[in-house]
């Protein structure tokens, strides 16, 4: 039976070593960005806003042990609300933060053992229901808040399956992303594929043999957008990998679990309209701020390229 997605998980337990020494003072996910509305916000707030705009009711942040305090302090929204009562915009923003705060829960990744391990840390909180997964250092940019996430929710609500957000990527950039090989669905779903296999940052020669997807140009591949919707089966698979100490490059990988998920119950890959901006590197942080600054013009350009809303159209099966 298909279920409406009520919960989202956001991973924010990374150490941010690529931003050292700034991360000695401020956790990476709290780095400030000037948003499209001109308000300066920590990165994690933009991610929370994306999930809430998509319609989820509850959000779990996966953080390092003890790191919840700084996130709670921000979302409590009390720092200046009472000391600056004559600033209406501060009162407004504080009220918004407090409304987000009521939706948030926190779990700890007790040890840094990989992305899959971080996701599994939220298993008890999620329980036996599907959930949306976002990354705490990724900003999802589209004409409307929540647009990228709603694309995945719409496909899941029609199919009942796990859904991987993907984008088309040139072969020269494959070493930066996980890749998905897919087979097309019916013609009325030209940008939804049945996931056939996943590979973590494949070399181009390997990708040419194993990552081709019918219907894409010769040098185009499907790569992860950094946005996922999983059935709870992913937790059973991750639990098994942890118990068996099944690691790649010394860590419990989500990609490995996704490969097993495809074999166990299948999954879909859906091309997401918009931009996935990774602020987890210095260059990526600069690009994220630049793209946000350009968002007024960028949103109009993206809107001209986007087909009708993902909530409309024939059902996926």
C-alpha positions in Angstrom: 0.0 0.0 0.0 1.4 3.4 -1.0 1.9 5.8 1.9 2.1 9.6 2.0 5.6 10.7 3.0 5.5 12.3 6.5 9.2 12.2 7.5 12.5 13.5 6.1 16.0 12.8 7.3 18.9 15.3 6.8 22.4 14.1 7.3 24.6 16.7 9.0 27.3 14.7 10.8 30.3 15.3 8.5 33.4 16.9 10.0 33.8 19.4 7.2 37.5 18.8 6.8 37.5 20.4 3.3 36.5 23.7 4.9 39.2 23.5 7.6 40.2 25.7 9.5 36.8 27.5 9.3 35.1 24.4 10.7 37.1 24.8 13.9 34.8 27.7 14.6 31.5 26.9 12.7 30.1 23.6 11.6 29.9 23.3 7.9 26.1 23.1 7.7 25.9 26.3 9.6 27.9 28.4 7.2 25.8 31.4 6.2 24.3 31.9 2.8 22.3 34.9 1.5 19.1 33.2 0.2 17.0 34.2 -2.8 14.8 36.3 -0.5 17.8 38.3 0.6 17.8 36.8 4.1 21.1 35.4 5.5 20.6 31.9 6.7 22.8 29.0 7.7 22.9 26.3 5.0 21.0 23.8 7.1 18.0 26.1 7.3 17.7 26.2 3.5 17.6 22.4 3.5 15.0 22.2 6.2 12.9 24.8 4.2 13.2 22.5 1.1 11.8 19.5 3.0 9.0 21.4 4.7 8.0 23.1 1.4 7.6 19.6 -0.1 5.0 18.8 2.6 6.8 16.6 5.1 5.7 16.9 8.7 8.7 15.8 10.7 12.4 16.2 10.1 15.3 14.3 11.8 18.8 15.8 11.7 21.6 13.2 12.0 24.5 15.0 13.8 27.7 14.2 15.6 27.4 13.5 19.3 26.8 16.7 21.2 26.4 18.8 18.1 22.6 19.1 18.5 22.9 22.0 20.9 24.1 24.5 18.3 21.4 23.5 15.8 18.7 23.8 18.5 20.0 27.2 19.6 19.6 28.4 16.0 16.2 27.0 15.3 14.8 28.2 18.7 14.9 31.7 17.2 15.3 33.4 20.6 18.7 35.1 20.2 17.4 38.6 19.3 13.6 38.2 19.5 13.2 39.7 22.9 16.2 42.0 22.9 15.1 43.7 19.7 11.3 44.0 19.8 11.4 47.1 17.5 12.7 45.1 14.5 9.7 43.6 12.8 11.8 41.5 10.3 13.6 39.9 13.2 10.4 39.1 14.9 9.1 37.5 11.7 12.2 35.5 11.1 12.3 34.3 14.7 8.7 33.1 14.5 9.6 31.2 11.3 12.5 29.5 13.1 10.4 28.6 16.0 7.8 26.9 13.7 10.6 24.9 12.1 12.0 24.0 15.6 8.8 22.2 16.5 9.2 19.9 13.5 12.8 18.9 14.3 14.3 15.8 16.0 17.9 14.8 16.4 19.8 11.5 16.4 23.5 11.0 16.7 25.9 9.2 14.4 28.0 7.8 17.2 31.1 7.2 15.0 32.1 8.5 11.5 31.7 5.3 9.5 30.3 6.6 6.2 27.1 8.0 4.6 25.2 4.7 4.8 26.1 4.5 8.5 24.8 8.0 9.1 21.5 7.2 7.3 21.1 4.1 9.4 21.4 6.2 12.6 17.9 7.4 11.8 16.3 4.0 11.5 14.6 3.9 14.9 13.3 7.5 14.4 11.9 6.8 10.9 10.3 3.4 11.8 8.4 1.3 9.2 7.5 4.0 6.7 9.1 5.6 3.6 11.1 8.8 4.1 12.8 11.5 2.2 16.6 11.8 2.5 18.4 15.1 2.0 22.0 16.2 2.6 22.8 18.9 5.0 25.5 20.5 2.8 23.4 20.5 -0.4 21.2 23.4 -1.5 18.4 22.4 -3.9 17.6 25.3 -6.2 14.5 25.4 -8.4 11.8 27.9 -9.3 9.8 27.0 -6.2 10.9 25.8 -2.7 10.3 22.1 -2.4 10.0 21.6 -6.2 12.9 19.1 -6.3 11.7 17.0 -3.4 8.1 17.0 -4.6 9.3 15.5 -7.9 10.4 12.4 -5.9 7.3 12.3 -3.7 5.0 12.4 -6.7 6.7 9.4 -8.4 6.7 7.4 -5.1 3.1 8.1 -4.5 2.3 6.7 -7.9 4.6 3.7 -7.7 5.2 2.9 -4.1 8.9 2.3 -4.8 12.1 3.9 -3.7 13.1 6.8 -5.9 16.6 8.2 -6.6 16.9 11.8 -7.8 19.3 11.9 -10.8 20.7 14.4 -13.2 22.4 14.0 -16.6 26.2 14.4 -16.4 29.0 14.4 -18.9 31.5 11.6 -18.8 34.3 13.8 -17.8 32.6 14.6 -14.5 31.6 11.0 -13.5 34.5 10.7 -11.1 32.6 13.2 -8.9 29.3 11.4 -8.6 27.6 8.1 -8.0 26.1 6.8 -11.3 22.9 5.0 -12.1 22.3 2.7 -15.1 18.6 2.6 -16.0 16.0 1.3 -18.4 13.2 3.6 -19.6 9.6 3.3 -18.5 6.8 3.8 -20.9 6.9 6.7 -23.4 4.6 8.9 -21.2 7.4 8.9 -18.6 10.5 9.9 -20.7 12.5 11.0 -17.6 11.8 8.2 -15.2 13.9 5.0 -15.4 13.9 1.7 -13.6 17.2 1.6 -11.8 19.3 -1.4 -13.0 22.6 -0.8 -11.2 24.5 1.9 -9.2 28.2 2.6 -9.1 30.1 5.0 -6.9 32.2 7.5 -8.9 33.0 5.2 -11.8 35.9 5.7 -14.2 34.9 6.7 -17.7 36.1 3.4 -19.3 34.1 1.4 -16.7 31.0 3.7 -17.2 31.1 3.2 -21.0 30.6 -0.5 -20.4 28.3 -0.6 -17.4 26.6 2.8 -16.9 24.9 3.4 -20.2 21.2 4.3 -20.1 19.0 4.0 -23.2 17.9 7.3 -24.7 20.7 9.4 -23.4 23.4 11.0 -25.7 26.6 9.0 -26.0 28.5 11.0 -23.4 25.7 11.5 -20.9 25.1 9.5 -17.8 22.6 9.5 -14.9 24.2 10.6 -11.7 22.8 11.1 -8.2 21.3 14.5 -7.5 21.8 14.1 -3.7 18.1 13.6 -3.0 16.5 10.2 -2.3 13.2 8.7 -1.2 13.5 5.3 0.4 11.2 2.6 1.6 12.2 1.2 5.1 13.8 -1.7 3.4 16.9 0.4 3.1 17.4 0.1 6.8 17.2 -3.7 6.8 19.9 -3.7 4.2 22.1 -1.2 6.0 21.6 -3.2 9.2 22.9 -6.3 7.5 25.9 -4.5 6.0 26.8 -3.1 9.4 26.5 -6.5 11.1 28.6 -8.1 8.3 31.1 -5.2 8.4 30.5 -4.8 4.6 32.5 -1.8 3.7 34.0 0.0 0.7 36.9 2.3 1.1 36.6 1.6 4.9 33.1 2.9 5.2 29.5 1.7 5.2 28.3 3.1 1.8 24.8 4.0 0.9 25.5 3.2 -2.7 26.2 -0.4 -1.8 22.9 -0.6 0.0 21.1 0.9 -3.0 22.5 -1.8 -5.2 21.0 -4.4 -2.9 17.8 -2.5 -2.7 17.5 -2.6 -6.5 17.9 -6.4 -6.5 15.5 -6.9 -3.5 12.5 -4.8 -4.5 13.5 -2.5 -7.3 13.8 1.3 -7.5 13.1 4.1 -9.8 15.4 7.0 -11.0 13.8 10.3 -11.8 15.5 13.3 -13.4 15.1 16.3 -11.2 14.6 19.8 -12.6 16.8 22.3 -10.8 20.2 22.5 -9.4 21.9 20.6 -6.7 24.6 22.8 -5.1 27.2 21.2 -2.9 28.6 23.8 -0.5 30.9 21.2 1.1 34.0 22.4 -0.6 35.4 26.0 -0.8 34.7 26.2 -4.5 31.3 24.7 -4.1 30.5 27.1 -1.3 31.3 30.1 -3.6 29.3 28.6 -6.4 26.3 28.1 -4.1 26.3 31.7 -3.0 26.7 32.9 -6.6 23.8 30.7 -7.8 21.6 32.0 -5.0 22.5 35.5 -5.9 21.6 34.8 -9.5 18.4 33.0 -8.6 16.0 35.6 -9.8 17.3 35.3 -13.3 18.1 31.6 -13.0 14.6 30.7 -11.9 13.1 32.3 -15.0 15.5 30.4 -17.2 14.8 27.1 -15.5 11.0 27.6 -15.6 11.2 28.0 -19.4 12.7 24.5 -19.7 10.6 22.7 -17.2 7.6 20.5 -18.2 4.3 20.6 -16.3 4.3 20.1 -12.5 5.3 16.6 -11.4 2.0 16.2 -9.6 0.2 16.0 -12.9 0.4 13.3 -15.6 -0.2 9.6 -16.0 0.6 7.2 -13.2 3.9 5.5 -12.9 3.8 1.7 -12.5 
